[in-house]
Amino acid sequence: VRSHIKKIYEKLHVHSQTEAVSKAINERLI
């Protein structure tokens, strides 16, 4: 599971859960 999350982070170019969440929210709003 962790490796799967890490791949998602790499795909989104983020390094933390906070960044990933904020980026996901921003992309949904746009």
Backbone hydrogen bonds in HBPLUS format (Angstrom, degrees):
<---DONOR---> <-ACCEPTOR-->    atom                        ^
c    i                          cat <-CA-CA->   ^        H-A-AA   ^      H-
h    n   atom  resd res      DA  || num        DHA   H-A  angle D-A-AA Bond
n    s   type  num  typ     dist DA aas  dist angle  dist       angle   num
A0004-HIS N   A0001-VAL O   3.09 MM   3  5.05 119.0  2.48  93.6 109.0     1
A0005-ILE N   A0001-VAL O   2.97 MM   4  6.32 156.4  2.03 153.1 159.1     2
A0006-LYS N   A0002-ARG O   2.84 MM   4  6.09 155.1  1.91 147.9 155.6     3
A0007-LYS N   A0003-SER O   2.97 MM   4  6.19 148.5  2.07 141.3 148.7     4
A0008-ILE N   A0004-HIS O   3.10 MM   4  6.42 150.2  2.19 142.2 150.2     5
A0009-TYR N   A0005-ILE O   2.89 MM   4  6.23 158.4  1.94 152.5 158.3     6
A0010-GLU N   A0006-LYS O   2.92 MM   4  6.19 157.9  1.97 147.6 153.4     7
A0011-LYS N   A0007-LYS O   2.88 MM   4  6.07 149.0  1.98 142.7 151.5     8
A0012-LEU N   A0008-ILE O   2.90 MM   4  6.17 148.2  2.00 148.7 157.3     9
A0013-HIS N   A0009-TYR O   2.76 MM   4  5.77 111.3  2.23 136.1 154.9    10
A0014-VAL N   A0009-TYR O   2.91 MM   5  5.07 165.7  1.93 142.0 145.9    11
A0020-ALA N   A0016-SER O   3.01 MM   4  6.25 162.6  2.04 150.2 155.4    12
A0021-VAL N   A0017-GLN O   2.86 MM   4  6.04 163.2  1.89 154.2 157.9    13
A0022-SER N   A0018-THR O   2.96 MM   4  6.12 171.1  1.97 152.6 155.4    14
A0023-LYS N   A0019-GLU O   2.87 MM   4  5.95 157.0  1.92 149.5 156.2    15
A0024-ALA N   A0020-ALA O   2.93 MM   4  6.06 155.0  1.99 144.0 151.1    16
A0025-ILE N   A0021-VAL O   2.95 MM   4  6.20 159.2  1.99 153.0 158.3    17
A0026-ASN N   A0022-SER O   2.97 MM   4  6.15 159.5  2.01 144.0 149.8    18
A0027-GLU N   A0023-LYS O   2.90 MM   4  6.11 159.1  1.94 151.2 156.4    19
A0028-ARG N   A0024-ALA O   3.04 MM   4  6.22 144.5  2.17 142.3 151.6    20
A0029-LEU N   A0025-ILE O   3.06 MM   4  6.30 148.1  2.17 147.2 155.6    21
A0030-ILE N   A0026-ASN O   3.14 MM   4  6.38 144.7  2.27 144.6 153.3    22
